[in-house]
């Protein structure tokens, strides 16, 4: 039996996902005002109403991670889904749950739809290393304005529906 399971989120999961998202934002804002969990929950419900995808990772019936992707789009000559957010509680990282969430997003569509999952990461960041470890390939460099203040150079990554490598195997290298 796996140590954690991944499944499609339900409306009952939104509050817990919002709490985790608020926790994740708090880790990165360095004292600046973050959105509250209720504000995140309202935005998440709106996103889900418009077609976004949400998967959760849980252990012992408790949500410990999530991944949110945009609705299916047609771009770059095929079907594309943007990875909007992925978060695993720090005490549960480096056990493969993030990779399992990526695979769930990739395999959550019925054939013949085989979207490419895309995401942006700042150059040299931990999330960039995570993307590489889960089998994402770099597509192009792209600058992005973060928090309305600063332009950061990053890379757009993509995963195809082919099975990404195990996170444990890639991070061990």
KAMODA-V614779 format. One record per residue. RES is the residue in three letters. SS is DSSP state (A for helix, B for strand, O for the rest). NEAR is the number of other ideal C-beta (glycine too) atoms within 12 Angstrom. Layout:
res->RES ss->SS near->NEAR
res->RES ss->SS near->NEAR
//
This chain:
res->UNK ss->O near->6
res->UNK ss->O near->13
res->UNK ss->O near->17
res->UNK ss->O near->31
res->UNK ss->B near->23
res->UNK ss->B near->34
res->UNK ss->B near->23
res->UNK ss->B near->26
res->UNK ss->O near->34
res->UNK ss->O near->17
res->UNK ss->A near->17
res->UNK ss->A near->16
res->UNK ss->A near->31
res->UNK ss->A near->30
res->UNK ss->A near->24
res->UNK ss->A near->30
res->UNK ss->A near->41
res->UNK ss->A near->35
res->UNK ss->A near->27
res->UNK ss->A near->38
res->UNK ss->A near->40
res->UNK ss->A near->27
res->UNK ss->A near->27
res->UNK ss->A near->29
res->UNK ss->A near->24
res->UNK ss->A near->21
res->UNK ss->A near->18
res->UNK ss->A near->20
res->UNK ss->O near->16
res->UNK ss->O near->10
res->UNK ss->O near->8
res->UNK ss->O near->13
res->UNK ss->O near->12
res->UNK ss->O near->20
res->UNK ss->O near->21
res->UNK ss->O near->18
res->UNK ss->A near->23
res->UNK ss->A near->16
res->UNK ss->A near->18
res->UNK ss->A near->30
res->UNK ss->A near->26
res->UNK ss->A near->18
res->UNK ss->A near->26
res->UNK ss->A near->34
res->UNK ss->A near->23
res->UNK ss->A near->14
res->UNK ss->A near->26
res->UNK ss->A near->28
res->UNK ss->A near->14
res->UNK ss->O near->16
res->UNK ss->O near->17
res->UNK ss->O near->31
res->UNK ss->B near->34
res->UNK ss->B near->44
res->UNK ss->B near->41
res->UNK ss->B near->42
res->UNK ss->B near->41
res->UNK ss->B near->31
res->UNK ss->B near->22
res->UNK ss->O near->12
res->UNK ss->O near->13
res->UNK ss->B near->19
res->UNK ss->B near->36
res->UNK ss->B near->33
res->UNK ss->B near->43
res->UNK ss->B near->47
res->UNK ss->B near->44
res->UNK ss->B near->42
res->UNK ss->B near->37
res->UNK ss->O near->26
res->UNK ss->O near->23
res->UNK ss->O near->24
res->UNK ss->B near->21
res->UNK ss->B near->13
res->UNK ss->B near->18
res->UNK ss->O near->16
res->UNK ss->O near->8
res->UNK ss->B near->19
res->UNK ss->B near->27
res->UNK ss->B near->28
res->UNK ss->B near->38
res->UNK ss->B near->31
res->UNK ss->B near->38
res->UNK ss->B near->28
res->UNK ss->B near->35
res->UNK ss->B near->43
res->UNK ss->B near->38
res->UNK ss->B near->39
res->UNK ss->O near->28
res->UNK ss->A near->18
res->UNK ss->A near->15
res->UNK ss->A near->25
res->UNK ss->O near->27
res->UNK ss->O near->23
res->UNK ss->O near->24
res->UNK ss->O near->31
res->UNK ss->A near->38
res->UNK ss->A near->44
res->UNK ss->A near->37
res->UNK ss->A near->36
res->UNK ss->A near->47
res->UNK ss->A near->48
res->UNK ss->A near->30
res->UNK ss->A near->37
res->UNK ss->A near->42
res->UNK ss->A near->35
res->UNK ss->A near->26
res->UNK ss->O near->29
res->UNK ss->O near->22
res->UNK ss->O near->11
res->UNK ss->O near->10
res->UNK ss->O near->9
res->UNK ss->O near->18
res->UNK ss->O near->20
res->UNK ss->O near->32
res->UNK ss->B near->32
res->UNK ss->B near->44
res->UNK ss->B near->34
res->UNK ss->B near->40
res->UNK ss->B near->30
res->UNK ss->B near->32
res->UNK ss->B near->27
res->UNK ss->O near->22
res->UNK ss->O near->13
res->UNK ss->O near->21
res->UNK ss->A near->21
res->UNK ss->A near->30
res->UNK ss->A near->24
res->UNK ss->A near->22
res->UNK ss->A near->34
res->UNK ss->A near->37
res->UNK ss->A near->29
res->UNK ss->A near->29
res->UNK ss->O near->42
res->UNK ss->O near->28
res->UNK ss->O near->37
res->UNK ss->B near->21
res->UNK ss->B near->21
res->UNK ss->B near->23
res->UNK ss->B near->15
res->UNK ss->B near->17
res->UNK ss->B near->20
res->UNK ss->B near->16
res->UNK ss->B near->21
res->UNK ss->B near->14
res->UNK ss->B near->18
res->UNK ss->O near->15
res->UNK ss->O near->8
res->UNK ss->O near->10
res->UNK ss->B near->12
res->UNK ss->B near->13
res->UNK ss->B near->21
res->UNK ss->B near->20
res->UNK ss->B near->26
res->UNK ss->B near->28
res->UNK ss->B near->30
res->UNK ss->B near->36
res->UNK ss->B near->34
res->UNK ss->B near->40
res->UNK ss->O near->25
res->UNK ss->O near->26
res->UNK ss->O near->18
res->UNK ss->O near->17
res->UNK ss->O near->33
res->UNK ss->O near->24
res->UNK ss->O near->22
res->UNK ss->A near->30
res->UNK ss->A near->20
res->UNK ss->A near->15
res->UNK ss->A near->22
res->UNK ss->A near->22
res->UNK ss->O near->11
res->UNK ss->O near->11
//
